[in-house]
């Protein structure tokens, strides 16, 4: 529905601790012991809850590179325009719009979207997990009703949907066959902190309260 402002590399703490252990064992063979380096503490996440932002799951009609020129629909003789110039202004964006064009969060592509199928009101919980196939972090959301199952998981098997948050397409997950209809993993090349930011905005909770899995 994804940008990250901070980045951490998973496992750095473990590497630092391993380095401390090696230095400590080597120092026993020397007459003068060198103090082991201290491990920098991990910066704690914010305890301040952000304002909850509306999340929308929408059908995708067209995906166009932001640099490509396309001819607007409606009347002949119109000159081709860059799709970036056709993006719907923020003041005109609305979930019920049947034909709305939005950027992805990196502004690399433009997405022509249909109306909203499922809103964040259907989400019960959200967590962050590491997605090994994409070498990135994902936001996992759990739905509290059957709206996602009936409007997306069942009728849109094999198709991509747009996850829209804060006026941008955050990710475009593909609906897999056999999806339970109760959970959705939002994979969009997020860093750990980027995924936490998205999850905290979706639920309106502090980043420090977002459950993080391995």
N, C-alpha and C positions, 0 to 999 in steps of 0.2 A: 503497500500500500505504500520503504530506500528500501547533511553530511557530517561525518565525524570531525570534531575539532581536536580530539586528542587521540593518541595511538599508543598502545602498549604491546609488547611482544610477549605472547604466552610462554611461560617457562623460564623467563629471565631470572626470577627469584631462585629457582632450583639450580640454575647454572652458577649463580653467584655463591650459593651455599656450597656447591661442589668445589668451587675455586678456593673457598675458605678452608675446607677440609684438606685439600691437597697442600696448601701452604703450611698448614699447621703440622702435617705429618712430616714434611720436608725439614721443618725447623728443628726437629729433635736431633738431627745429625750435626747441627752446628752448635758451637759454644755460645754464641749470642743469638738468642731467639728474637725473631722479627715479629712484632705484634701483628696478629691477623687483621686484615682490613674489615671494617664494619660494613654490614649490609644495609643499604639505604632503605628506610621504611617505605612501604607501599602507600602512595597517596590515597587517602580515604575518599570515597565518593560523597557527593553533596547530599546533605540531609534535608535540603529544601525541595518541597514538592512543586513542580511546575504546573502551570494551568493545563488542564486536560485539553488536548487538541483533537478535533474530529477526524477519525480515520474512515476512509471509504474504500470499498472493494468494487471496482468497476470493470466492465467489459472493454476490451481493446478492439477498436475497429481498424486502426492503421498505425504503423510505426515508421517514422521517417527520420533520417539523420538531420540534425539541426542545420547543416550546411546545404542541404539539397533544396533545389527550387521546385516548387509544385504549383499547379494551376488551381486557383480556388474554384470550388463548385458553385455554379449559379450564373448562367449567362455566358455567352461566347465572347471571344476577343479580349478576355482578361489576361494581363501579362503574368507570367510565372513569378512567384514570390518565394523567398526563403521561408521555410516552415516556421523559423523562429519569429518571423514577423506576424504570423497567424496565431500565435499562442494567445489563449483567452486571458484578458487582463484580470488581475486579482479581484477587482471590484465587480466583475461580471461572472465570476466562477460560482456555480451552485450545483449541488448534488443532483438536482432533477434535470439538468441540461442534457438533452439527448445527443448532443454533438459538441464536445468541448475538447480543445487541444491544450495539453500541458507539457512542460519540460520534465525530464527526469532530473534528479537532484544534481547531476553533474552538467546539465544543460548540453548533453551530447546528442540526445534524441528528443523528438516531439511525438507525443502519443495522442491520437484522436480517440477519445473515449466516449462510451455510452453513458447512460445515467447510472447512478449508484445502485448496486444490487444489495450490498450489505454494509451497514455502518458499524462503527466502534461500539455502539450501544449493545451489540450482541456479544461482545467480548467479556468473558468472566475474569480470566487471569492471563498474565503475560510473563514470560521468562526469557532468558538469553542462554543460548547453547552454542558450542563450537560445531561448525559444519565441516567435517573433514574433507568431503569431496571437493568443496570450493575453497578450502583453506581460508575460510573467513567465519565470522560469527553470524548467527541467525537469531531472529526474534520469533519465538514460538508463542502463538496465542491460542487460547482454549475458549470455545464458544459456549455460552450458557443456554442457547436455544437451538432450534433446528433450521434457522434462517439460512445459515451458510450451506447446510446440506441440501436444502430444497432449491435454493437459488443459484448455487455455484457448483458444489461438489458433484452433484448428480447430473445436471444438464450440460456442464461445461468441461467434461472429461477430455483431456488432451489439448485444452486451450489455455492460453496465458490470460491472466487477469492483472489489472493494475492495482497496486496498493498505494493509495494517495493519502499523503499526510502533509499538512502545512503548505498546500498548494502545489506540491511536486509529486511525481511518481517515484516512490521510494524503492520499489521492487516490482518485478513482473513474474511471480511464480506460475509454474505450469501445474494444472490440476491433474494429478495422477489417477489412473484407474484404481478403483478400490479404496479411494480416500474415505476415511471414516465420517467426515463431515463435522467432526467435533474439534479438530485441531488444524492449524495451518502454520507452516514454517515460512517465515518471510526471509528469504535469502537475497541479499543485494550487495554483496561485497563489503559488508560492514566490518569495521574494526570492533574490538570488544566494547570500547566506550561508545562508539557510534550506535551499536545495537542497544546498549543500555539506555542511551538518550531516547531512541525511538520507543522502547518499551515504557519508559517513564512518562513520555508525552501521551502515549495511547491511554494509559491508566490514570494519569495525573498524580503519580506517586513520586517520591524522592528517588533519585538514581540509586542511593544506598539501599533502598528497599526492594529493588528489582532482583529476583532470584537469578543466580548465575550458575549454570552447570558447566561440566567439563566438555 
